Amino acid sequence: MMSIKKRLLSYLLVEDLEDEDILEMLSVPRLNTHNIFTKRTEEGYFKILINNHLQADERMFSEFFRLSKVQFQFVSSLINEDLKKLSSNYIPYPITGDEKLAVTLR
């Protein structure tokens, strides 16, 4: 009977130490966000290449992704909800499902 109590106490102590480690990691201040991430919506791969160049040319779009625009939108509609990430204070503009699909297909 005593050994069960000792094991339980030991388990609870280890769990408490793990919780303290997790809390310590969470309280570490984050570094500033690099410009490469903050300027993604203006200067990123999807904005420059896809929106500015490939959207206007169906043939180039198909060669680049190996899908037509209609097929791309269909695949995107199937998986978009699964890929969606909510915005937060730290990530105000998360990567969209279309952007993730574009990187995956490429």
C-alpha positions in Angstrom: 0.0 0.0 0.0 2.8 2.4 0.9 4.6 1.8 -2.4 1.5 2.9 -4.4 1.3 6.1 -2.4 5.0 6.7 -3.0 4.7 6.1 -6.7 1.6 8.4 -6.9 3.5 11.1 -4.9 6.5 10.7 -7.2 4.3 11.0 -10.3 2.6 14.1 -9.0 6.0 15.8 -8.2 7.3 15.0 -11.7 4.1 16.4 -13.2 4.4 19.6 -11.1 8.0 20.1 -12.2 7.0 19.6 -15.9 4.2 22.2 -15.4 6.7 24.7 -14.0 9.0 24.1 -16.9 6.2 24.8 -19.4 5.1 28.0 -17.5 8.7 29.2 -17.6 9.0 28.6 -21.3 5.7 30.5 -21.9 6.8 33.5 -19.9 9.9 34.1 -22.1 9.4 37.3 -24.1 9.4 36.9 -27.8 11.8 38.7 -30.1 10.6 41.3 -32.6 9.1 40.0 -35.8 11.5 40.2 -38.8 10.5 42.3 -41.8 10.5 39.3 -44.1 7.3 38.2 -42.2 5.7 41.6 -41.8 6.0 42.5 -45.5 4.8 39.1 -46.8 1.5 40.5 -48.0 3.2 43.2 -50.1 6.4 41.5 -51.2 5.8 37.8 -50.8 5.9 34.9 -53.3 2.1 34.7 -53.6 1.6 38.5 -54.0 4.3 39.1 -56.6 4.5 36.0 -58.7 1.0 34.6 -58.5 -1.3 37.6 -58.2 0.8 40.0 -60.3 1.9 37.7 -63.1 0.3 34.3 -63.3 -3.3 35.3 -62.6 -3.4 37.2 -65.9 -2.1 34.3 -68.1 -4.0 31.0 -68.0 -1.3 29.1 -69.9 1.5 30.2 -67.6 -0.7 29.5 -64.5 -1.3 25.9 -65.8 2.3 25.3 -66.6 3.4 26.6 -63.2 0.9 24.7 -61.1 0.0 21.8 -63.5 -3.6 22.8 -62.8 -6.0 25.2 -64.5 -7.3 28.1 -62.5 -10.6 26.3 -62.2 -9.0 23.2 -60.9 -6.9 25.2 -58.5 -10.0 26.9 -57.1 -11.8 23.6 -56.8 -8.9 22.0 -54.8 -8.6 25.1 -52.7 -12.4 25.0 -51.9 -12.0 21.3 -50.7 -9.1 22.0 -48.3 -9.4 25.6 -47.4 -11.3 25.1 -44.1 -8.8 22.5 -43.0 -5.9 24.9 -43.7 -7.5 28.0 -42.3 -5.7 29.6 -39.3 -7.3 32.3 -37.2 -5.5 35.6 -36.9 -4.1 36.6 -33.5 -2.2 39.5 -31.9 1.1 37.8 -32.8 0.0 36.7 -36.3 -2.5 39.3 -37.6 -2.4 38.0 -41.2 -1.8 34.2 -41.3 -0.9 32.4 -44.5 -4.1 31.7 -46.5 -5.2 28.4 -47.8 -4.5 29.5 -51.4 -0.9 30.4 -50.5 -0.3 27.1 -48.7 -1.8 25.2 -51.7 0.4 27.2 -54.1 3.6 26.3 -52.2 2.5 22.7 -51.9 1.8 22.3 -55.7 5.0 24.0 -56.7 
